[in-house]
Amino acid sequence: MVTSRLLLAPALAFLAWLALPGTFVFDDHSLFASPAVAPLDAWRQWAALEQTRPLTYVTFWFDFHLWGPVAAGFRFTNLLIHSLSAALLFLVTRHLFNPAAAAIAAALFALHPLTHEPLLYVFARSSSLAALFCLAALWFWLREQPVKATAAFALSLLAKEEWVAFPLALLLIDFARQQRPRWLYVSAMLTLSAAAGARVLYATKLIAASGSGFGQQTTPYKYLLLQGGAIPAYLWRILLPVNMSIDPARPSENLLFWPVLVLAVLAASWFWAKSTQPGFWLFPALIVLLPSSSILPAADALAFRRMYLPMAFLAIAAALFLAKWPKLALALLLLFASLAAARRSTWQSERALWAQVVAGHPSTPRPYIQLARLSPPAEALAALDAAKNIAPANPDVASESGRVWLESGNAAQALQEFGRALALAPGQARHLQNRGAALLALGQPEAARADFEAALQRDPCLKPARENLVRLGLAPPPNLCPTTSSAAK
């Protein structure tokens, strides 16, 4: 029989082998310039109203000041969070059922590739950290400690607002176990969810280029159609977790999915109404997934990290089904571990990660831009030409092309590309700053000065424009942007 002792040591060793090597990727690099991570007095940023994930940034701050900019240190914290989440899932499942089912559920959750993006991608830690506190809340809830459960859920919201519907999952589990609903505590948790949601909406309206809510150029209905294609993409990867890049292709719109889903849920609820039935655990998984995968627009219509907490409930469902067939359970664990191991080399190199995305023929220019930033000039320009064919009116492609030409010593070609970026996005201060840099390289300091000053009029916090004015021997406008005393210095 599969036991926790048999699975624990090799699973932990495998996860360490999987997670600890590698480098920072994509948004990870932004952490070291963040006023919520680098300064000693970053706590001022954690307390800001527009900071929606203060607890996650507390962990980034500790990592930075403990390890420095060392990827293995940050990944070790990700590994610790993931391992603790699996351990809590083991405790929850053992409390509800038996040790054999608990071992299978925890191992499936730990080893399944759908849970590995927050393990391998430092910036995605917020999803796993928030899920960790949700699982702690579930553990306290099952042990009749609702005050502790409410506190744990509050910590989850401080890590990330993604699992705001989790109290409804608790309520559903109570009904399935024929427990008396604890309406007072569920109401308190839902109030916290509403407050977190309001805070996120405020932040996305305040912060330019935010990742969700008001920061997106789409409507709730349009996003709903996209999620009709995204959710099936998540579901089939539960059984076959392959082709899961960091920047997946945009899902197709699918309105039919939603009425089919409603009918399927209604039919399934007739048969799977008890927590002892494997199919029941599909319902709480769906509940926690829907807030980020229904009508609230997000920058990424498809993101596999959104399956992190739903996979905990799906692992319970699978464990109840597989408990009678331990050999089949072991075979699935080996299969999922093998598929996870196959992705290891890709996540160890940032360039390999984006090359994999490009090889998948994505429909957006972002992976080509990211690959260009990691490639020699000739390869970078080839990638950007491909991006230009996909999105000829994208100013970021032109801006990145200008950067490559400027760093290659061809300031005239850089000026042309920066000018094109500015024509495509006239309101962007960074494109003015970039054009000024090209003009400066061409020996036109007065024209460059005009661009730098115009850029700072549009964005007084644009650091490169300030630095370039200083380089010209000019005093930039007073800096009113720093939010911490360390930044002010």
C-alpha positions as CSV (number, residue, x, y, z in Angstrom):
1,M,0.0,0.0,0.0
2,V,1.2,3.5,-0.8
3,T,2.1,5.2,2.5
4,S,3.2,8.6,3.5
5,R,6.6,7.3,4.6
6,L,7.2,5.7,1.2
7,L,6.3,8.9,-0.7
8,L,7.6,11.7,1.5
9,A,11.4,11.5,1.2
10,P,11.6,10.8,-2.6
11,A,8.9,13.5,-3.3
12,L,10.8,16.1,-1.3
13,A,14.1,15.2,-3.0
14,F,12.5,15.3,-6.4
15,L,10.9,18.8,-5.7
16,A,14.2,20.1,-4.5
17,W,16.0,18.8,-7.6
18,L,13.3,20.3,-9.7
19,A,13.0,23.8,-8.1
20,L,16.4,24.9,-6.7
21,P,18.5,25.2,-9.9
22,G,17.7,27.9,-12.4
23,T,17.5,31.6,-12.7
24,F,15.1,34.5,-12.4
25,V,12.7,34.9,-15.2
26,F,10.3,37.5,-16.6
27,D,8.7,39.6,-13.8
28,D,11.2,38.2,-11.2
29,H,13.7,40.9,-12.3
30,S,11.3,43.7,-11.3
31,L,11.6,42.6,-7.6
32,F,15.0,44.1,-7.2
33,A,13.9,47.6,-8.3
34,S,10.7,47.5,-6.2
35,P,10.4,49.8,-3.3
36,A,8.5,47.1,-1.5
37,V,11.5,44.7,-1.7
38,A,14.9,46.3,-1.8
39,P,14.8,49.2,0.8
40,L,15.2,48.5,4.5
41,D,12.1,50.5,5.2
42,A,10.0,48.7,2.6
43,W,7.3,48.3,5.2
44,R,6.0,51.7,4.2
45,Q,5.1,50.2,0.8
46,W,3.5,47.1,2.4
47,A,1.1,49.4,4.3
48,A,0.1,51.4,1.2
49,L,-3.6,51.1,0.2
50,E,-2.7,50.3,-3.4
51,Q,-0.4,47.4,-2.3
52,T,-2.8,44.4,-2.7
53,R,-0.3,41.7,-1.8
54,P,1.7,42.9,1.2
55,L,2.3,39.5,2.8
56,T,3.9,38.2,-0.4
57,Y,6.2,41.2,-0.6
58,V,7.2,40.6,3.0
59,T,8.5,37.2,2.0
60,F,10.3,38.7,-1.0
61,W,11.9,41.3,1.3
62,F,13.1,38.6,3.7
63,D,14.5,36.6,0.7
64,F,16.3,39.6,-0.7
65,H,17.9,40.5,2.6
66,L,18.7,36.9,3.5
67,W,20.0,35.6,0.2
68,G,20.6,38.7,-1.9
69,P,19.7,38.5,-5.7
70,V,20.2,34.7,-5.7
71,A,17.6,32.7,-7.5
72,A,18.1,29.5,-5.5
73,G,17.3,31.3,-2.3
74,F,14.0,32.7,-3.6
75,R,13.2,29.3,-5.1
76,F,13.9,27.6,-1.8
77,T,11.2,29.7,-0.2
78,N,8.9,28.7,-3.0
79,L,9.8,25.1,-2.4
80,L,9.0,25.5,1.3
81,I,5.6,27.0,0.6
82,H,4.7,24.3,-1.8
83,S,5.9,21.5,0.6
84,L,3.9,23.0,3.5
85,S,0.8,23.2,1.2
86,A,1.2,19.5,0.4
87,A,1.6,18.8,4.1
88,L,-1.5,20.7,5.0
89,L,-3.4,18.9,2.3
90,F,-2.2,15.6,3.8
91,L,-3.5,16.6,7.2
92,V,-6.9,17.7,5.8
93,T,-7.4,14.5,3.8
94,R,-6.4,12.3,6.7
95,H,-8.8,14.1,9.0
96,L,-11.6,13.6,6.5
97,F,-10.8,10.1,5.3
98,N,-7.7,7.9,5.9
99,P,-3.9,8.0,5.8
100,A,-3.7,6.2,2.4
101,A,-6.0,8.7,0.7
102,A,-4.1,11.5,2.4
103,A,-0.7,10.3,1.1
104,I,-2.0,10.0,-2.5
105,A,-3.7,13.4,-2.4
106,A,-0.6,15.2,-1.0
107,A,1.7,13.4,-3.5
108,L,-0.5,14.1,-6.5
109,F,-0.7,17.8,-5.5
110,A,3.0,18.1,-4.9
111,L,4.1,16.3,-8.1
112,H,1.5,17.4,-10.6
113,P,3.0,19.9,-13.2
114,L,-0.2,22.1,-12.9
115,T,1.0,23.1,-9.4
116,H,4.6,23.9,-10.5
117,E,4.5,27.4,-11.9
118,P,4.4,29.0,-8.5
119,L,7.2,26.7,-7.5
120,L,9.5,27.5,-10.4
121,Y,8.5,31.1,-11.1
122,V,9.4,33.3,-8.1
123,F,6.9,36.1,-9.0
124,A,4.0,33.6,-9.0
125,R,4.6,32.9,-5.3
126,S,1.6,34.9,-4.4
127,S,-0.7,32.1,-5.7
128,S,0.9,29.4,-3.6
129,L,1.3,31.5,-0.5
130,A,-2.4,32.5,-0.6
131,A,-3.3,28.8,-1.2
132,L,-1.2,27.8,1.8
133,F,-3.2,30.0,4.1
134,C,-6.5,28.7,2.6
135,L,-5.4,25.2,3.3
136,A,-4.6,26.2,6.8
137,A,-8.0,27.8,7.1
138,L,-9.6,24.5,5.9
139,W,-7.6,22.6,8.5
140,F,-8.8,24.9,11.3
141,W,-12.3,24.8,9.9
142,L,-12.5,21.0,10.0
143,R,-11.2,21.0,13.5
144,E,-14.0,23.3,14.7
145,Q,-11.7,26.4,15.1
146,P,-13.5,29.0,13.0
147,V,-11.8,32.0,14.5
148,K,-8.4,30.6,13.5
149,A,-9.8,29.7,10.1
150,T,-11.0,33.2,9.6
151,A,-7.6,34.6,10.6
152,A,-5.8,32.2,8.2
153,F,-8.1,33.3,5.4
154,A,-7.4,36.9,6.1
155,L,-3.7,36.2,5.7
156,S,-4.5,34.5,2.4
157,L,-6.1,37.7,1.1
158,L,-3.0,39.6,2.2
159,A,-0.8,37.3,0.1
160,K,-3.1,37.5,-2.9
161,E,-6.8,38.2,-3.5
162,E,-7.2,35.3,-6.0
163,W,-9.1,32.9,-3.7
164,V,-11.8,35.2,-2.6
165,A,-14.5,32.6,-3.1
166,F,-12.9,30.1,-0.7
167,P,-15.5,30.8,2.1
168,L,-18.1,29.5,-0.3
169,A,-16.1,26.3,-0.7
170,L,-16.0,25.9,3.1
171,L,-19.8,26.3,3.2
172,L,-20.3,23.7,0.5
173,I,-18.0,21.3,2.4
174,D,-20.1,21.8,5.5
175,F,-23.3,21.0,3.7
176,A,-21.7,17.9,2.1
177,R,-20.6,16.7,5.5
178,Q,-24.0,17.5,7.0
179,Q,-22.5,19.9,9.3
180,R,-24.3,22.9,10.7
181,P,-23.3,26.0,8.6
182,R,-21.3,28.6,10.6
183,W,-22.9,31.6,8.9
184,L,-21.3,34.2,11.2
185,Y,-17.8,33.2,10.2
186,V,-18.6,32.6,6.6
187,S,-20.1,36.1,6.5
188,A,-17.0,37.5,8.2
189,M,-14.8,35.8,5.6
190,L,-17.0,37.0,2.7
191,T,-16.8,40.6,4.1
192,L,-13.0,40.3,4.1
193,S,-13.2,39.0,0.5
194,A,-15.3,42.0,-0.5
195,A,-12.9,44.4,1.1
196,A,-10.0,42.7,-0.7
197,G,-11.8,42.9,-4.0
198,A,-12.6,46.6,-3.5
199,R,-8.9,47.2,-2.7
200,V,-7.9,45.5,-5.9
201,L,-10.3,47.5,-8.0
202,Y,-9.0,50.7,-6.4
203,A,-5.4,49.7,-7.1
204,T,-6.0,48.7,-10.7
205,K,-7.7,52.0,-11.3
206,L,-4.9,53.9,-9.7
207,I,-1.9,52.0,-11.2
208,A,-1.2,52.1,-14.9
209,A,-0.7,48.8,-16.7
210,S,-2.0,46.8,-13.8
211,G,-2.7,43.1,-14.2
212,S,-6.5,43.0,-13.7
213,G,-9.7,44.9,-13.2
214,F,-9.7,48.5,-14.5
215,G,-6.2,48.1,-15.9
216,Q,-7.4,45.9,-18.8
217,Q,-8.5,46.9,-22.3
218,T,-11.5,44.5,-22.4
219,T,-15.0,44.0,-21.0
220,P,-16.2,41.5,-18.5
221,Y,-18.3,39.9,-21.2
222,K,-15.4,39.6,-23.6
223,Y,-13.3,38.1,-20.8
224,L,-16.1,35.6,-20.0
225,L,-16.0,34.4,-23.6
226,L,-12.2,33.9,-23.3
227,Q,-12.6,32.0,-20.1
228,G,-15.0,29.7,-21.9
229,G,-11.9,28.6,-23.8
230,A,-9.4,28.9,-20.9
231,I,-11.1,26.6,-18.4
232,P,-11.3,23.6,-20.8
233,A,-7.6,24.2,-21.4
234,Y,-7.0,23.8,-17.7
235,L,-9.2,20.8,-17.4
236,W,-7.7,18.6,-20.0
237,R,-4.2,19.3,-18.5
238,I,-5.3,17.7,-15.3
239,L,-5.0,14.3,-17.0
240,L,-2.3,15.3,-19.5
241,P,-0.2,18.2,-18.2
242,V,1.8,19.1,-21.3
243,N,2.3,22.3,-23.3
244,M,2.2,24.6,-20.3
245,S,4.4,27.6,-21.2
246,I,4.8,30.7,-19.1
247,D,3.0,32.7,-21.8
248,P,0.4,30.4,-23.3
249,A,-1.5,31.3,-26.5
250,R,-4.6,33.4,-26.0
251,P,-7.6,31.0,-25.6
252,S,-10.4,31.1,-28.2
253,E,-13.7,32.6,-27.3
254,N,-16.4,30.1,-26.3
255,L,-19.8,31.1,-25.2
256,L,-21.2,27.6,-25.4
257,F,-19.0,26.4,-22.6
258,W,-20.9,28.3,-19.9
259,P,-24.4,26.8,-20.4
260,V,-22.8,23.4,-20.8
261,L,-20.9,24.0,-17.5
262,V,-24.1,25.0,-15.7
263,L,-26.0,22.0,-16.9
264,A,-23.1,19.7,-16.0
265,V,-22.9,21.1,-12.5
266,L,-26.6,20.7,-11.9
267,A,-26.6,17.1,-13.1
268,A,-23.5,16.3,-11.2
269,S,-24.8,17.8,-7.9
270,W,-27.7,15.3,-8.1
271,F,-25.2,12.4,-7.9
272,W,-22.3,13.8,-6.0
273,A,-23.7,15.5,-2.9
274,K,-21.6,13.9,-0.2
275,S,-18.0,14.6,0.7
276,T,-17.1,10.9,0.6
277,Q,-17.8,10.8,-3.1
278,P,-14.8,11.7,-5.3
279,G,-16.9,13.8,-7.8
280,F,-18.0,16.1,-5.0
281,W,-14.6,17.7,-4.8
282,L,-14.9,19.0,-8.3
283,F,-17.3,21.6,-6.9
284,P,-15.0,23.4,-4.5
285,A,-12.3,23.3,-7.1
286,L,-14.6,25.1,-9.5
287,I,-15.7,27.6,-6.9
288,V,-12.2,28.8,-6.1
289,L,-11.2,29.0,-9.8
290,L,-14.2,31.1,-11.0
291,P,-13.3,34.5,-9.5
292,S,-10.2,34.7,-11.6
293,S,-11.7,32.8,-14.6
294,S,-15.1,34.4,-15.2
295,I,-15.8,38.1,-15.6
296,L,-13.0,40.1,-13.8
297,P,-10.6,40.9,-16.7
298,A,-6.9,40.0,-16.2
299,A,-3.9,40.7,-18.4
300,D,-3.4,37.0,-19.0
301,A,-6.6,35.2,-20.1
302,L,-4.9,31.9,-19.5
303,A,-2.4,31.4,-16.6
304,F,-1.8,27.9,-15.2
305,R,-0.9,29.2,-11.7
306,R,-4.7,29.8,-11.3
307,M,-5.1,26.0,-10.9
308,Y,-2.9,25.8,-7.8
309,L,-5.6,25.8,-5.1
310,P,-8.2,24.0,-7.3
311,M,-5.7,21.2,-7.7
312,A,-5.7,20.6,-4.0
313,F,-9.4,19.8,-4.1
314,L,-9.0,17.8,-7.3
315,A,-6.2,15.8,-5.7
316,I,-8.6,14.8,-2.9
317,A,-11.1,13.7,-5.6
318,A,-8.4,11.6,-7.3
319,A,-7.1,10.1,-4.0
320,L,-10.6,8.9,-3.1
321,F,-10.9,7.3,-6.5
322,L,-7.4,5.8,-6.5
323,A,-7.2,4.6,-2.9
324,K,-8.5,1.2,-3.9
325,W,-5.8,0.9,-6.7
326,P,-2.5,1.9,-5.1
327,K,-0.5,0.6,-8.1
328,L,-2.4,2.8,-10.4
329,A,-1.8,5.7,-8.1
330,L,1.9,5.0,-8.1
331,A,2.0,4.8,-11.9
332,L,0.2,8.2,-12.2
333,L,2.6,9.8,-9.7
334,L,5.6,8.5,-11.7
335,L,4.0,9.8,-14.9
336,F,3.4,13.2,-13.5
337,A,6.9,13.4,-12.0
338,S,8.3,12.4,-15.4
339,L,6.4,15.1,-17.2
340,A,7.5,17.6,-14.5
341,A,11.2,16.5,-14.9
342,A,11.0,17.0,-18.7
343,R,10.3,20.8,-18.0
344,R,13.2,21.2,-15.6
345,S,15.8,22.2,-18.2
346,T,13.5,24.8,-19.7
347,W,13.0,26.5,-16.4
348,Q,16.7,26.6,-15.7
349,S,17.4,29.0,-18.5
350,E,15.4,32.2,-19.1
351,R,16.3,32.1,-22.8
352,A,15.2,28.5,-23.1
353,L,11.9,29.3,-21.4
354,W,11.1,32.0,-24.0
355,A,12.4,30.0,-26.9
356,Q,9.9,27.3,-25.9
357,V,7.1,29.8,-26.0
358,V,8.2,31.1,-29.4
359,A,8.5,27.5,-30.7
360,G,4.8,27.0,-29.8
361,H,3.8,29.7,-32.4
362,P,2.2,32.1,-30.0
363,S,-0.1,34.8,-31.3
364,T,1.2,37.7,-29.2
365,P,4.5,39.6,-29.6
366,R,5.5,39.4,-25.9
367,P,7.5,36.2,-26.1
368,Y,9.5,37.5,-29.1
369,I,10.3,40.7,-27.2
370,Q,11.4,38.7,-24.1
371,L,13.5,36.4,-26.3
372,A,15.1,39.4,-28.0
373,R,16.2,40.8,-24.7
374,L,18.1,37.6,-24.0
375,S,19.7,37.1,-27.5
376,P,22.6,38.5,-29.5
377,P,21.7,41.5,-31.8
378,A,21.2,39.5,-35.0
379,E,18.9,36.9,-33.3
380,A,17.2,39.6,-31.4
381,L,16.3,41.6,-34.5
382,A,15.1,38.4,-36.2
383,A,12.8,37.7,-33.3
384,L,11.5,41.3,-33.4
385,D,10.9,41.1,-37.1
386,A,8.7,38.1,-36.4
387,A,6.9,40.0,-33.7
388,K,6.3,42.9,-36.1
389,N,4.6,40.5,-38.5
390,I,2.3,39.4,-35.8
391,A,1.6,42.9,-34.4
392,P,2.8,45.7,-36.8
393,A,1.2,48.4,-34.7
394,N,2.7,47.3,-31.4
395,P,4.9,50.2,-30.0
396,D,6.8,47.8,-27.7
397,V,8.2,45.9,-30.7
398,A,9.5,49.1,-32.2
399,S,10.9,50.3,-28.9
400,E,12.8,47.0,-28.3
401,S,14.1,47.2,-31.9
402,G,15.4,50.7,-31.2
403,R,17.1,49.4,-28.1
404,V,18.9,46.7,-30.0
405,W,20.0,49.1,-32.8
406,L,21.2,51.6,-30.2
407,E,23.2,49.1,-28.2
408,S,24.7,47.8,-31.5
409,G,26.0,51.4,-32.3
410,N,23.5,52.2,-35.0
411,A,21.9,55.3,-33.5
412,A,20.3,56.4,-36.8
413,Q,18.3,53.2,-37.1
414,A,17.5,53.3,-33.4
415,L,16.1,56.8,-33.9
416,Q,13.8,55.6,-36.7
417,E,12.5,52.8,-34.5
418,F,12.0,55.0,-31.4
419,G,10.2,57.5,-33.6
420,R,7.9,54.7,-34.8
421,A,7.2,53.7,-31.3
422,L,6.3,57.3,-30.4
423,A,4.0,57.6,-33.4
424,L,2.2,54.4,-32.3
425,A,1.9,55.5,-28.7
426,P,2.2,59.3,-28.5
427,G,1.3,59.4,-24.8
428,Q,4.1,57.2,-23.6
429,A,6.9,59.1,-21.8
430,R,9.4,56.2,-22.2
431,H,9.3,56.5,-26.0
432,L,10.2,60.2,-25.7
433,Q,13.0,59.3,-23.4
434,N,14.3,56.6,-25.8
435,R,14.1,59.0,-28.8
436,G,16.1,61.5,-26.7
437,A,18.8,58.8,-26.0
438,A,19.1,58.2,-29.8
439,L,19.4,61.9,-30.5
440,L,22.0,62.2,-27.8
441,A,24.0,59.4,-29.4
442,L,23.7,61.2,-32.8
443,G,25.3,64.4,-31.3
444,Q,22.1,66.4,-31.0
445,P,22.0,67.4,-27.3
446,E,19.4,70.2,-27.6
447,A,16.9,68.0,-29.3
448,A,17.6,65.2,-26.8
449,R,17.2,67.7,-23.9
450,A,13.7,68.6,-25.3
451,D,12.7,65.0,-25.4
452,F,14.0,64.3,-21.9
453,E,12.1,67.3,-20.4
454,A,8.9,66.4,-22.3
455,A,9.2,62.9,-21.0
456,L,9.5,64.1,-17.4
457,Q,6.5,66.4,-17.9
458,R,4.5,63.3,-18.8
459,D,6.1,61.0,-16.2
460,P,8.1,62.8,-13.5
461,C,9.2,59.4,-12.1
462,L,10.9,58.3,-15.3
463,K,14.4,57.6,-13.9
464,P,16.4,57.3,-17.2
465,A,15.2,60.7,-18.4
466,R,16.3,62.3,-15.1
467,E,19.7,60.6,-15.4
468,N,20.2,61.7,-19.0
469,L,19.5,65.3,-18.0
470,V,22.2,65.0,-15.4
471,R,24.5,63.5,-18.0
472,L,23.9,66.7,-20.0
473,G,24.9,68.8,-17.1
474,L,21.4,70.0,-16.4
475,A,19.4,69.9,-13.2
476,P,16.2,67.7,-13.5
477,P,13.0,68.8,-11.9
478,P,12.6,68.0,-8.2
479,N,12.0,64.3,-7.6
480,L,8.6,64.0,-6.0
481,C,8.2,60.3,-6.7
482,P,10.0,58.2,-4.0
483,T,7.7,56.6,-1.5
484,T,10.3,55.5,1.0
485,S,13.1,57.3,2.7
486,S,15.6,54.9,1.2
487,A,14.4,55.8,-2.3
488,A,14.6,59.4,-1.5
489,K,18.2,59.1,-0.6
